[in-house]
Amino acid sequence: MAVAMTLREDDLNSPEKREKHRIAVIGCGRIGLATACLFSEANFRVVCFNADPYLTNQINKGISVFDESELDKMLKKNLIEGRLKAIRDLKEAVSKSDILFLMAEIPIDGKKRPIYSNLEETCKEIGLNLQPGSLIIVQSTLAPSITEDLIIETLEKSSGLEAGVDFGLAYSPVKAPLGTAIKYLREHARLIAAIDEQSMRAAKALLKTVTNGELVEVSNIRTAEAAAVFGDIYKDVCIALSSELASFCEKARIDYVEVLKAANKQSNCHLSKPGLEGGETTETPYYLMAEAENVGIKLRITALARKMNNEVSRYAYNLIKDAVHSCEKTVKRSKIAVLGVSCHPNVKETKGSQVLELVRLLRKRGGRVSVYDPHFTYKELSQLGYPAERSLTRTLERADCLLIAVGHDKFKSLRLDRIKAIMRKPPIIVDLAHIIDPVEAEKEGFIYRGLGRGIWSK
């Protein structure tokens, strides 16, 4: 029988004590792999489960697909030292481990409702192979009630064990900014809740072996789920508000970027830059909206913010159309060079980005689109559905309009004179990332448009 559910800090205060425990990280995406690497670095024996054979093979070769240098180094080290491996057999991962970290991807269907069927199946398989005395820590952002009503209920039914009596369970969601998973898990505060005091004590003892950040205790799991979801929704609403205010600046001939810098000097203001960027946060509001329907509540502000943020690509399209029309051209048959497809600058991740939606809209309207992103290969961009080019020069050559969709650092050193020399006349820049100085662009002879840059709009 496993004893992980009764762990105390003294049970884990040396490498020799930690190596006696086997950890299974179920769902080795970016956060899952970072979790696995940190615990293996602390001398636990760790297996990563992922059903994707490509991802599993890459992990076992020491190749991270997540473009995070510290994660890459830690992965290679712990593979070599034999403390970490990836497997595709969930039964083996669970049955040979006494500590389980569960990371669940919750997809959204065409009606914008979360799909929990994969999570339920995973929990059934875990339950069938769960060792009595094990400790389970759920790390996914979930709607309030999902951990108790779906995860715990499914685990108990399939295992014949009782949560809090035969196995421990805690909830401690993690959502780290792209490129910083290891640092974030080590240093930042994280929520933690559990089904009972024993599970809380064991989970805290375990997490303290890899983090210096504060463990913020919450009285129950539903409260912790709500806190995690509400944080994401707050961010989503702020983005929608920022986009609306930028739209006002566009018409009122005010520079939103200057307003942003001044307004955010106030302690109560947290405006952001509008744009096509996204991330995991873009799906979280749908979790809560579905749960609200179940209890008879309509979240009007949450729903409106998500609707507005989903329409940014159409707003960007109208900027492009306006700029092209100002040159007595049309989007149809114009060549539009798109720079950047990531969901955030300087990362290799597209989740939540609206760049592909904008590209599809431009092509639907007859535009000839070429796409380049230095963080992706030509093949990777093509597989994602983009009309890719192999180089920046080829992308810009004979383009009517340059669209800067993502503010990668490599784009900040663009030479306007060189770009102008290879583009068609008059050259157009639509800067959604706010990395080009509008005054310099117009001095160089460009037609300039930018989200919220009302001073330069005609």
Buried (B, 14 or more C-beta within 10 A) or exposed (E): EBBBBBBEEEBBEEEEBBEEBBBBBBBBBBBBBBBBBBBBBBBBBBBBBBEBEEBBEBBBEBEBBBBBEBBBBBBBBBBEEEBBBBBBEBEBBBBBBBBBBBBBEBEBEEEBBBEBEBBBEBBBBBBBBBBBBBBBBBBBBBBBBBBBEBBBBBBBEBBEBEBBEBBBBBBBBBBBEBBBBBBBBBEBEBBBBBBBEBBBBBBBBBBBBBBEBEBEEBEBBBBBBBBBBBBBBBBBBBBBBBBEBBBEBBEEEBBBBEBBEEBEEEEEEEBBBBBBBBBBBBBBBBBBBBBBEEEEEEBEEBBEBBEBBBBBBEBBBEBBBBBBEBBEBBBEEBBBBBBBBBBBBBBBBBBBBBBBBBBBBBBEBEBBBBBBBBBBEBEBBEEBEBBBBEEBEBBBBEBBBBBBBBBBEBBEEBEBEEBBEBBBEBBBBBBBBBBBEBEEBEEBEBBBBBBBBBBBBE
